[in-house]
Amino acid sequence: MKREEASFFTETRNQLEDYIQDRLLLIKLQTAEKTARLAGILIALLVIALLSFFVLLFISIMGGYYFASLTGSLFSGFGIIASFYLLLLLVIIKNRKKLIETKVSNTIIKTFFEKEEEPES
């Protein structure tokens, strides 16, 4: 009888250790998947931001020359564009929590705590 009890407890302990190892592996895999998804989102946003920067740069140069032709001075034309960007920067700095930080935080939290559909067996 004692031998059967020892065998039962040994087998139960081994199953518990296997279960814990499997759960840890599952957590590692889920973390890796979510981190990879988040990295993909960040890289896509970086590419979009870079392309948007170049579009904005060339539009700004065009606007600078346009205002320069209206005012007759390159300094004034590009000064108008620079003033616009300075004003835009001040508005963004003043409202950064509402405009940027909250949205970035929500996206990261949503990515990490997104419910995954479990396959039907």
N, CA and C of each residue as an Amber inpcrd file, in Angstrom:
protein
   363
   0.8130000  -1.1940000   0.0000000   0.0000000   0.0000000   0.0000000
   0.8570000   1.2590000   0.0000000   1.9360000   1.2540000   0.7850000
   2.7970000   2.4300000   0.8420000   3.4720000   2.6780000  -0.4970000
   3.7850000   1.6090000  -1.1730000   4.4620000   1.7480000  -2.4700000
   3.5170000   2.4000000  -3.4850000   2.2350000   2.0360000  -3.4560000
   1.2650000   2.6310000  -4.3630000   1.0690000   4.1190000  -4.0570000
   1.0440000   4.4810000  -2.7680000   0.8960000   5.8790000  -2.3820000
   2.0990000   6.6970000  -2.8380000   3.2980000   6.1580000  -2.6490000
   4.5210000   6.8520000  -3.0720000   4.5200000   7.0180000  -4.5810000
   4.0870000   5.9870000  -5.2900000   4.0210000   6.0600000  -6.7440000
   2.9940000   7.1000000  -7.1860000   1.8600000   7.1610000  -6.4790000
   0.8230000   8.1420000  -6.8050000   1.3490000   9.5620000  -6.6280000
   1.9870000   9.8060000  -5.4950000   2.4900000  11.1560000  -5.2320000
   3.6260000  11.5270000  -6.1700000   4.4760000  10.5790000  -6.5090000
   5.5680000  10.8430000  -7.4520000   5.0060000  11.1630000  -8.8330000
   4.0210000  10.3920000  -9.2310000   3.4020000  10.6300000 -10.5440000
   2.6770000  11.9750000 -10.5680000   1.9760000  12.2950000  -9.4960000
   1.2730000  13.5770000  -9.4100000   2.2630000  14.7320000  -9.4410000
   3.3590000  14.6030000  -8.7210000   4.3900000  15.6530000  -8.7030000
   4.9700000  15.8510000 -10.1030000   5.2530000  14.7560000 -10.8000000
   5.7910000  14.8450000 -12.1620000   4.7940000  15.5180000 -13.1020000
   3.5220000  15.1890000 -12.9650000   2.4990000  15.8140000 -13.8040000
   2.3740000  17.2980000 -13.4900000   2.4650000  17.6490000 -12.2110000
   2.3990000  19.0530000 -11.8160000   3.5890000  19.8280000 -12.3720000
   4.7930000  19.2560000 -12.3080000   5.9790000  19.9110000 -12.8620000
   5.8410000  20.0910000 -14.3700000   5.3340000  19.0710000 -15.0590000
   5.1180000  19.1790000 -16.5090000   4.0940000  20.2680000 -16.8270000
   3.0290000  20.3190000 -16.0170000   1.9970000  21.3350000 -16.2280000
   2.5810000  22.7320000 -16.0480000   3.3500000  22.9330000 -14.9970000
   3.9540000  24.2470000 -14.7430000   4.9040000  24.6260000 -15.8750000
   5.7080000  23.6930000 -16.3480000   6.6190000  23.9750000 -17.4610000
   5.8440000  24.3260000 -18.7280000   4.7560000  23.6110000 -18.9790000
   3.9350000  23.9090000 -20.1540000   3.2790000  25.2850000 -20.0500000
   2.8040000  25.6440000 -18.8630000   2.2000000  26.9660000 -18.6740000
   3.2340000  28.0760000 -18.8770000   4.4420000  27.8710000 -18.3470000
   5.5000000  28.8640000 -18.5360000   5.8500000  29.0190000 -20.0100000
   5.9120000  27.9100000 -20.7260000   6.1890000  27.9630000 -22.1600000
   5.0620000  28.6970000 -22.8890000   3.8230000  28.4410000 -22.5060000
   2.6910000  29.1280000 -23.1220000   2.7690000  30.6340000 -22.8800000
   3.1030000  31.0270000 -21.6610000   3.2300000  32.4550000 -21.3430000
   4.3480000  33.0850000 -22.1610000   5.4730000  32.3880000 -22.2890000
   6.5900000  32.9080000 -23.0850000   6.1880000  33.0720000 -24.5510000
   5.4760000  32.0950000 -25.0900000   5.0490000  32.1650000 -26.4860000
   4.0400000  33.2870000 -26.7120000   3.1040000  33.4470000 -25.7810000
   2.1220000  34.5220000 -25.9160000   2.7970000  35.8880000 -25.8150000
   3.7630000  36.0130000 -24.9150000   4.4920000  37.2760000 -24.7840000
   5.2880000  37.5650000 -26.0420000   5.9440000  36.5460000 -26.5890000
   6.7170000  36.7360000 -27.8170000   5.8080000  37.1430000 -28.9710000
   4.6380000  36.5170000 -29.0700000   3.7030000  36.8540000 -30.1480000
   3.2250000  38.2990000 -30.0280000   2.8680000  38.7030000 -28.8240000
   2.3590000  40.0570000 -28.6400000   3.4630000  41.0920000 -28.8190000
   4.6630000  40.7690000 -28.3920000   5.7900000  41.6820000 -28.5930000
   6.0990000  41.8170000 -30.0750000   6.0510000  40.7190000 -30.7980000
   6.3030000  40.7660000 -32.2450000   5.2180000  41.5830000 -32.9490000
   3.9690000  41.4170000 -32.5320000   2.8750000  42.1840000 -33.1310000
   3.0570000  43.6750000 -32.8460000   3.4330000  43.9990000 -31.6180000
   3.6590000  45.3930000 -31.2470000   4.8400000  45.9810000 -32.0130000
   5.9000000  45.1990000 -32.1810000   7.0550000  45.6710000 -32.9530000
   6.6520000  45.9120000 -34.4090000   5.8240000  45.0460000 -34.9530000
   5.3470000  45.2360000 -36.3250000   4.5330000  46.5100000 -36.4720000
   3.6830000  46.7710000 -35.4920000   2.8880000  48.0020000 -35.5180000
   3.7930000  49.2170000 -35.4440000   4.7860000  49.1610000 -34.5490000
   5.6970000  50.2970000 -34.3950000   6.5270000  50.5400000 -35.6530000
   6.9830000  49.4830000 -36.3030000   7.7670000  49.6430000 -37.5350000
   6.8930000  50.2190000 -38.6480000   5.6630000  49.7280000 -38.7460000
   4.7470000  50.2710000 -39.7590000   4.4890000  51.7550000 -39.5120000
   4.2810000  52.1120000 -38.2440000   4.0710000  53.5280000 -37.9230000
   5.3090000  54.3610000 -38.2150000   6.4760000  53.7980000 -37.9840000
   7.7220000  54.5100000 -38.2740000   7.8690000  54.7670000 -39.7730000
   7.5560000  53.7730000 -40.5890000   7.6330000  53.9500000 -42.0430000
   6.6160000  54.9930000 -42.5030000   5.4040000  54.9020000 -41.9780000
   4.3770000  55.8840000 -42.3350000   4.8010000  57.2820000 -41.9090000
   5.3610000  57.4010000 -40.6940000   5.8040000  58.7110000 -40.2090000
   6.9390000  59.2570000 -41.0680000   7.8620000  58.4020000 -41.4800000
   8.9790000  58.8500000 -42.3100000   8.4910000  59.3390000 -43.6750000
   7.6090000  58.5840000 -44.3030000   7.0690000  59.0050000 -45.5910000
   6.2360000  60.2820000 -45.4520000   5.4700000  60.3670000 -44.3690000
   4.6860000  61.5810000 -44.1330000   5.5940000  62.7830000 -43.9190000
   6.7160000  62.5660000 -43.2490000   7.6700000  63.6500000 -43.0380000
   8.1730000  64.1990000 -44.3700000   8.5310000  63.3030000 -45.3020000
   9.0430000  63.7750000 -46.5840000   7.9640000  64.5040000 -47.3880000
   6.7400000  63.9920000 -47.3460000   5.6420000  64.6770000 -48.0360000
   5.4480000  66.0640000 -47.4340000   5.4260000  66.1390000 -46.1180000
   5.2540000  67.4140000 -45.4370000   6.4230000  68.3540000 -45.7140000
   7.6280000  67.8190000 -45.7870000   8.8030000  68.6360000 -46.0720000
   8.6850000  69.3070000 -47.4400000   8.3270000  68.5240000 -48.4500000
   8.2410000  69.0960000 -49.7960000   7.0470000  70.0420000 -49.9450000
   5.9470000  69.7300000 -49.2690000   4.8150000  70.6580000 -49.2880000
   5.1940000  71.9600000 -48.5920000   5.9670000  71.8580000 -47.5160000
   6.4180000  73.0590000 -46.8020000   7.3430000  73.9050000 -47.6680000
   8.2230000  73.2510000 -48.4100000   9.1030000  73.9970000 -49.3190000
   8.2810000  74.6990000 -50.3910000   7.2890000  73.9660000 -50.9340000
   6.4170000  74.5940000 -51.9260000   5.6690000  75.7740000 -51.3160000
   5.1470000  75.6070000 -50.1040000   4.4370000  76.6920000 -49.4380000
   5.3440000  77.8730000 -49.1480000   6.5820000  77.5810000 -48.7600000
   7.5380000  78.6570000 -48.5080000   7.7910000  79.4820000 -49.7490000
   7.9870000  78.8110000 -50.8900000   8.2050000  79.5490000 -52.1400000
   6.9300000  80.2760000 -52.5910000   5.7710000  79.6640000 -52.3150000
   4.5160000  80.3300000 -52.6740000   4.3500000  81.6240000 -51.8880000
   4.5340000  81.5490000 -50.5670000   4.4200000  82.7570000 -49.7510000
   5.5370000  83.7480000 -50.0550000   6.6940000  83.2410000 -50.4660000
   7.7820000  84.1380000 -50.8570000   7.3860000  84.9250000 -52.1050000
   6.6980000  84.2660000 -53.0450000   6.2630000  84.9780000 -54.2510000
   5.1740000  86.0060000 -53.9310000   4.3350000  85.7000000 -52.9320000
   3.2880000  86.6460000 -52.5360000   3.8680000  87.8510000 -51.7940000
   4.8480000  87.5990000 -50.9210000   5.4020000  88.6820000 -50.1050000
   6.5940000  89.3660000 -50.7580000   7.2100000  88.7010000 -51.7210000
   8.3880000  89.2640000 -52.3860000   9.6740000  89.0350000 -51.6080000
   9.6250000  88.2010000 -50.5610000  10.8070000  87.9440000 -49.7370000
  10.8430000  86.4720000 -49.3460000  11.9960000  85.8160000 -49.6510000
  12.1520000  84.4180000 -49.2450000  12.0720000  84.2920000 -47.7230000
  12.6870000  85.2400000 -47.0340000  12.7020000  85.2230000 -45.5770000
  11.2790000  85.2560000 -45.0240000  10.4510000  86.1100000 -45.5480000
   9.0590000  86.2220000 -45.0810000   8.2480000  84.9850000 -45.4450000
   8.4390000  84.4680000 -46.6390000   7.6930000  83.2870000 -47.0910000
   7.9750000  82.0720000 -46.2220000   9.2660000  81.8050000 -45.9940000
   9.6010000  80.6580000 -45.1660000   9.3480000  80.9550000 -43.6840000
   9.3640000  82.2130000 -43.3000000   9.0210000  82.5970000 -41.9310000
   7.5680000  82.3040000 -41.6110000   6.6860000  82.5070000 -42.5750000
   5.2640000  82.1940000 -42.3850000   5.0890000  80.6960000 -42.1370000
   5.7680000  79.8850000 -42.9440000   5.6900000  78.4240000 -42.7760000
   6.2730000  78.0150000 -41.4240000   7.4110000  78.5970000 -41.0530000
   8.0290000  78.2730000 -39.7620000   7.1270000  78.6850000 -38.6060000
   6.4700000  79.8250000 -38.7340000   5.5450000  80.2850000 -37.6850000
   4.3640000  79.3260000 -37.5420000   3.8660000  78.8400000 -38.6610000
   2.7800000  77.8620000 -38.6240000   3.2150000  76.6070000 -37.8750000
   4.4060000  76.1050000 -38.1820000   4.8980000  74.8980000 -37.5010000
   5.1780000  75.1590000 -36.0280000   5.6350000  76.3320000 -35.6860000
   5.8540000  76.6730000 -34.2840000   4.5260000  76.6860000 -33.5280000
   3.5120000  77.2670000 -34.1220000   2.1850000  77.2810000 -33.5110000
   1.6400000  75.8580000 -33.3530000   1.8090000  75.0480000 -34.3870000
   1.3700000  73.6560000 -34.3390000   2.1130000  72.8900000 -33.2420000
   3.4060000  73.1260000 -33.1090000   4.2090000  72.4770000 -32.0690000
   3.7110000  72.8580000 -30.6800000   3.4090000  74.1140000 -30.4680000
   2.9120000  74.5590000 -29.1690000   1.5690000  73.9240000 -28.8270000
   0.6840000  73.8030000 -29.8230000  -0.6180000  73.1670000 -29.6000000
  -0.4300000  71.6920000 -29.2490000   0.4680000  71.0200000 -29.9440000
   0.7160000  69.5970000 -29.6760000   1.3360000  69.4060000 -28.2970000
   2.2920000  70.2460000 -27.9270000   2.9060000  70.1310000 -26.6010000
   1.8710000  70.3610000 -25.5080000   1.0090000  71.3350000 -25.7100000
  -0.0140000  71.6350000 -24.7050000  -1.0080000  70.4890000 -24.5550000
  -1.3310000  69.8090000 -25.6300000  -2.3410000  68.7420000 -25.6130000
  -1.7460000  67.3550000 -25.8180000  -0.4810000  67.1670000 -25.4880000
   0.1790000  65.8950000 -25.7920000  -0.4370000  64.7070000 -25.0670000
  -0.8880000  64.8940000 -23.8380000  -1.4800000  63.7660000 -23.1110000
  -2.7390000  63.2720000 -23.8030000  -3.5790000  64.1930000 -24.1960000
  -4.8410000  63.8100000 -24.8360000  -4.6120000  63.3060000 -26.2570000
  -3.7010000  63.9480000 -26.9930000  -3.5220000  63.6220000 -28.4050000
  -2.6210000  62.4110000 -28.6390000  -1.5470000  62.2740000 -27.8510000
  -0.5380000  61.2690000 -28.1770000  -0.4180000  60.1930000 -27.0990000
  -0.1100000  60.6010000 -25.8690000   0.2150000  59.6360000 -24.8270000
  -0.9150000  58.6570000 -24.5510000  -2.1380000  59.1360000 -24.4840000
  -3.2790000  58.2590000 -24.2000000  -3.4910000  57.2560000 -25.3230000
  -3.3910000  57.7080000 -26.5620000  -3.6110000  56.7980000 -27.6860000
  -2.5230000  55.7370000 -27.7750000  -1.2730000  56.1220000 -27.5340000
  -0.1740000  55.1550000 -27.5710000  -0.3320000  54.1480000 -26.4360000
  -0.6380000  54.6250000 -25.2490000  -0.8420000  53.7260000 -24.1040000
  -1.9880000  52.7550000 -24.3670000  -3.0860000  53.2620000 -24.8770000
  -4.2350000  52.3960000 -25.1600000  -3.9110000  51.3440000 -26.2120000
  -3.1460000  51.7240000 -27.2260000  -2.7710000  50.7590000 -28.2660000
  -1.8930000  49.6530000 -27.6940000  -0.9290000  50.0230000 -26.8630000
  -0.0430000  49.0200000 -26.2680000  -0.8200000  48.0990000 -25.3390000
  -1.6790000  48.6730000 -24.5150000  -2.4740000  47.8560000 -23.5890000
  -3.4190000  46.9450000 -24.3590000  -4.0530000  47.4650000 -25.4060000
  -4.9700000  46.6550000 -26.2090000  -4.2330000  45.4940000 -26.8710000
  -3.0050000  45.7430000 -27.3390000  -2.2240000  44.6860000 -27.9900000
  -1.8510000  43.5950000 -27.0000000  -1.4310000  43.9760000 -25.7990000
  -0.9930000  42.9760000 -24.8380000  -2.1380000  42.2130000 -24.1830000
  -3.2920000  42.8350000 -24.0350000  -4.3920000  42.1780000 -23.3570000
  -5.5260000  41.8030000 -24.2920000  -5.2110000  41.6820000 -25.5640000
  -6.1910000  41.3010000 -26.5610000  -6.5890000  39.8470000 -26.3450000
  -7.8910000  39.6060000 -26.2950000  -8.3470000  38.2310000 -26.1190000
  -8.1240000  37.4680000 -27.4070000  -7.5930000  36.2740000 -27.2300000
  -7.3350000  35.4280000 -28.3890000  -8.4590000  34.4140000 -28.5070000
  -8.8660000  34.1800000 -29.7280000  -9.9000000  33.1880000 -29.9490000
  -9.2940000  31.8010000 -29.7900000  -9.9450000  31.0160000 -28.9500000
  -9.4490000  29.6570000 -28.7400000 -10.0650000  28.7420000 -29.7880000
  -9.2270000  27.9040000 -30.3870000  -9.7580000  27.0030000 -31.4150000
 -10.7180000  25.9960000 -30.8050000 -11.7790000  25.7170000 -31.5430000
 -12.7450000  24.7440000 -31.0720000 -12.2000000  23.3520000 -31.3290000
 -12.3400000  22.5060000 -30.3110000 -11.8100000  21.1450000 -30.4770000
 -12.8810000  20.1220000 -30.6850000
